[in-house]
C-alpha cells in the first residue's frame, strides 16, 4: 500500500464502518474495483484507490451538513482531514455529482470550491462506483442504476438524477473498458 492508501482506508473505516456498515462495504468494493483497473492508471492508481475508498464518507452522520454527500465528504477531506487535493476533487465530483448538484441547487458551490480532475480519472471512479453493489460486490452499471432508482424511487431527486446521469455513467464505463482492452492488447 502507498502512504496515500494507508491513510485513506483507516479514515474511511473510522467514519463509516460503525454507523453505516453497508456503505463501508460498498466503499471497500469500489476500492477493489479500482485495483482491478490499476494497470491503465499508471502513477494515478493509488490516487484512484484512495478516492474510491473515501468517495462516500459524506454519508457519515457527523459529516452530513448539506445532505449532498460528495460536497460534504470533500469539504471534510479538505477542511478537517487535510487530504491530498486531487483526492478531494475526485470525491467532490464522483459519479456525475455535478448533475445531482444542479438538482439540489448546489452546482455553483461544488464547481466553485472543487475543480474537476482529468476526465480519465473521473471516468475511472465512476466506473468503480457504478460497477459495485451497495454490499460491495461486482455488478454492472445498468443493474446499479436500476438498483439506485428502485431504492430511492423513480420520482425522487436521486431517482431522477440517476436516470439523467445514466447515459454519462454508461459512457464513462465504456471509456474505461476501452482503455483496459487497449492495455491488454499491448505487447509486453
N, C-alpha and C positions, 0 to 999 in steps of 0.2 A: 504494500500500500504506500502511496505517496503521502507526504505531510498533509496535503490538502484533504485527501480522503480519510486519513487518520483523524483529522479534526472534524470532518463533516459527519461521519457516522455516529459518534457519541453525542454530538449536538442534536442531531435529528432524533435519536433514540430518547434523549432526555426530555424532549418536547412532545413526542408522540406516543411512545411505547405504552405508557400507563394510561393517559386519558383517552387515547384513540388507537388501540392496538391494531385494528384492521387497517387504518390509514398507515400505520408504521409498516405493516406487512406489504402494503401497496408500494410504499417508498423503497423498501428493500428489493421488491421485484423490479421496479423501474431502474434501480441501480444495477441489478443483474442484467437487464436488457442492455444497459449502457456498456457493460463489459463485453457483451457479445458483438458490439459494433466497434469496439476499440481500435481494431486494425485500420479502419477508414478514418479515424480521428487523429492519428499521429500524436503529436505533443499535447493535443487538447483532450485526450482520452480521460485523464484524471480529472480535469476540469468538468467534463460532462458527468462523470460518475458522481462527483461531489454535488453538483447541481441536481442530479437525479435523486439522490437520497434526501436532499433538502427541499425539493420542489413544493411539497405540500405542508411545510411547517406552519404556514399561515392559518391552517385549520386549528392549531393548538388553542385551547380555550383562553390561555393567558396572552396570546398574541393577536387574536381576532379583534381588531378595532373597527375596521370598515365593513367587515363581512365579505370582503373580496380577498381571498386567500393569497393570490400572487402578490398583491400590493402589501398586505400585512406581513407576509413572510419576508419579502425583500426589504421592507423598512426595518424589521427586526435584525436581519443579517447585516444591513448597513449601519444602523444606529447603535445596536447593542453588541452584536457578535463581532463587529469589525472584520467582516468577511471579505474575501477577495472580490473586487468589484465585478469581475466577469461572472462569478457565481451568482452574485446578487442580481445582475442584469438578466441572466438566464432564468432564475427563479421568477423574477418580475414578469417576464414575457412568455412563460412556458405555455405550450398548447393553445395557441391563439388567444392569449389573455387579452390582447387589445380589443377583440370583438366583445368579450364579456365586459371589459371596462367601459366600452361605449354604452352598452345596455344599462350599466349601473351609474352612468354619469360620472365616471372616474377616469375617462380616457386622458384628459389633459394632465391629471396628476400622474398617471402611470408614465406617459411618454415624457412629461416634463422632468420627472425625477430619475428615470432609468432609461438610458439608451439601449437599443437592441444590439445584441451580439450578432455575429455573422449569421447569414441565412443557414449555412450548413450546420451550425451548432443548434440553432433554433429548431431546424428540421429534426435533428438527431434527438433532442429532448422530447419533442412532440411524438416522434416515433416510439421512443421508450415508454412514455406515459400512456399512449393510446394503444399499445400492444401489451398492456399489463392490466389484469383484473383488479378489482378492489382488494382481493385477497393476496395479490402478488404473483399470481400465476400467469403464464403467457396466454395471450388471446390475439385477436386481430382487430384492426380499427373499426370495422363495421359493427362487430359484436360489441365493442367497447362503447361506441357512440350510442347504439341501441340500449345498452345497459344504463348509461347515464341518463338518457332521455326517459327511460322507463322508471328509474329510481326517483327522479325529480318531478316527472310528469311533463307531457309534451307542451303544455301551455305555460309552464313555469319559466322564470327568467333563464334558468340553467337549461331547461329543455329546449327553449327557443334558441339560445346561444349555441348549444352544441350542434343543433341541426344546421344553423347558419355556418358554423365553422367546419362542418363535415367535409365539404369539398377541399378545403385547405388542409385538413388533417390527412385526408387520403392522398393529396398531392405531396405533402411532407413525407409520408410513409413511402410513397413511390420513389421519391428522390433519394431517400436513404437506401432503399433496396437496390436502386440502380448503382449507387456508389459501392455497396457491398458486392454486388455481382461483378462490377468492373474490377474491383480489387482482387476477386477470386480468379479472374481471367488473366491477371498479370503474372508473367513467369517469375519464378523465384530466383 
